[in-house]
Amino acid sequence: MPRLNTSLTSYGNRNLLCPNGYFGDEKEFRELLEKLRRRSSVSKLVILDIGCGMGKALQDMKELDPNIETHGITTEPEPAMFSADYFHYMVAERMPLEFEGKFHLIVSNMAFRYFLFQHKALLNVVKSLASGGYAMLHFSYDAISNYPSESRTYFLEQVPNAKSNYDAMKVLVKKTMAELEILQKRGKITITPSSNFYLQSMQGGLVIEKISD
């Protein structure tokens, strides 16, 4: 019989820890949680995984630290294969009002590239962070050329001279990053991009820490 690759990581359901994970090792994850507890003075942290798939990383988190509340945003047709406290079936561009200031930790691994309006989802992340919260994102929009043709109308309305949806998103993300940089200057957040983030048209690793509302 032929060998079939049944690894769930090939479907976006990554482990919490490397390889193919969100964190390098268990120590890195535990140290971040302790840092967040000290900063927020909250013992039970609320964590959101944007693009959680079937919830593999969320289950890994809970197994390492039961004193957390886990949430996942997913559009998977067969969700909840793994255990999480709450699954939310929605897109990251339209988060509910009750998410505002709710999460102490937000992670997203390779999910942003599949969103239609990444700039809106990025702003939602900042709004959803609790004071003292931390977001660790892999941010990109490189798959935008594969989006439905109907989206072209929207992007042309937003950026009339854009030659493609990808070029339009460059402009929109640049505006969004400028808004975040203003918040940083005001002492509301800190932004730490990966070393080549701006060289890659604002794509790559992005860490956002919320200092105050």
N, C-alpha and C positions, 0 to 999 in steps of 0.2 A: 504494500500500500504506500502511496506517496505521502511524504511528510507535509503536513499543512501547518502554516504559521497561524497560531491562534492567540498570539500575544495581544492583550488588550491595549497595550501602549500604541499599537499601530492604528487604533481607532481613537486616539486622543485621550484615553483613560490612563494617564500617567501615574506612576507611583509618587508618593510624597518625596522620597529620597532618591538620590542618584543611584544607578544610572537612569536616565530619562525622567528625572524627578524635578521637584521644585527647589529642594534644598540639597546641599552637598552631603550632609550626614545628619544623624539624629542630634548631635551636639549643637549644630548650628540652629536647628529648629527650636530646641528647648531653650537655648540662650535668648532667642528672639522673643519667645513667649514670656520669659521672666522679665526681660526689658520692658515689654508692653505692660505687664502687671505693675511694675514699679512706677511707670509713667502715668498710668491711668488710675492707679489705686483701686483696680477691679480684680477680683480673684478669678471670676469666670469670664473668660474672654469670648467674644462673639466673632466668628471668622467666616468670611465669604470667599468661595472659589468661583470666579467668573469663567464660564465654559468648563464646568466640572465634569462633563460627560456623564458617566454612570456613577460617579462619586468615589472612585478608588482612592484619590488623595485625601478626601475628607474622612474616609474610614481609617486610613493610616494615621491621620492627625489624632483622631479620637482614641485610637489604641495607644498612642504615645502619651497622651494627656487627656484623661477623661473629663477634666474640669474645664471644658470648652463647649460652646454651642456652635454647631457647624451648619452652614448654609451653602447651597450651591445653585448657581444659575445654569440652566441647561435647556437645550431644545432637542435632546436625544429622544428618539421615538420609543425607546425602552429604558426609561430612567430607573433609578433606585435599585440597580443591581447590587450596589454596595450600600452600606449604612451611612446615613447622615441624618441630622435632626430635622432639617427642612430642605426640600427641593423646590425651587421656584422655576416654573416653566414660562420663560420670558426672554426677551432680548435685552442686552445690557444698555441699549440706547433709551429704553423706557422703564427705568426702575421706579418702583412705587414710592410715594412720599414718605412712608414709614421707614424706608431705608436711610433717610437723611440722618447723619451722625450716629449710626448704629454700630458699625463694625470696627473692631480694634485691629484686625488684620484682613487685608484683601489680597488675594493672589490670583494670577491669571497666567497660564502657561500656554503660549501659542494659540490662544483663542481669538485675540483681537483681529487677526488677519482675516477672519471669516465674517466679521461684523460688517454691516452696510455703512454705518456712520460712526467710524471710530472716534472722531473728535467729540461727538456727543457722549459716547460711552466713557471716554476719559474724564470728562467733566463730572459725570455721574459718580465715578470712583471717588473723586475729591469730595463731593457732597456727602457721600455715604460713609466716609471715614469719621470715626469718633475723634474727639480731641485727644491728641497723643497717639493716634492710630498710625498704621504703617501699611503702605500698599507696595507690592512687589509684582511688577507687570513685565511680560514680554509684549512690547507694543510694536505692531507693524500693520501695514495696509497693502502689502505686496500682492495679495490675491484679488484686489479690487477689480482688476480687468475682467475677471470671470463673473461679475455680478450681472443680474438681469438687465436687459436693454432698457427697461422702464426707468432704471435709476439714472440713466443718462440725462433725462429731463431735469431732475433735481440738481444734479451737479452743474449743469449749464446755467441754471437759475442762480446758483450760489457763486459760481466762478465762470462768467460768460465766455471768456477767451480760452478756457481750458481745452487742450487738444484731446484729453482723455480723462476718464474718471480718476485715474492715478494722479495725473497732474493737478486735478481739482483738489484731491485729498491732500496733496502737498501744501496747497494754499490754506485749506481749512485747518489742518493740524498746526501749521505755523501760527495761525491766529490764536488757536487754543493754547499752544505753548506760551505765547506772548501773554495771555491772560494769567496763566499759572505763574509765569515769572513775575508778574505784578504782585500776585499774592505772596510770592516768596520775598520780594522787597519789603512788603508790609509786615513780614514776620508771621504770616499765617501758616505757611507751609515751607518745607524744604524739598527741593527736587535734586535727585542724583541720577543722571543718565549714564549709560555705559559709555566707554571712552569714544566709541565711533558713532554715537547716537545721531549727532547733527551731521556728520559726514555721510550718513546713510539716509538723508532726508527725514530725520527725526523718526528713526526706527531702530529698535533694539531693546536693551534692558532699561527699565525706568523704575526708580524707587521714589515714592512720594511719602513724606511724613507730615502729618497734620499737627501743627503746634497749637493752634487755637481756632475757634470757629469765627 
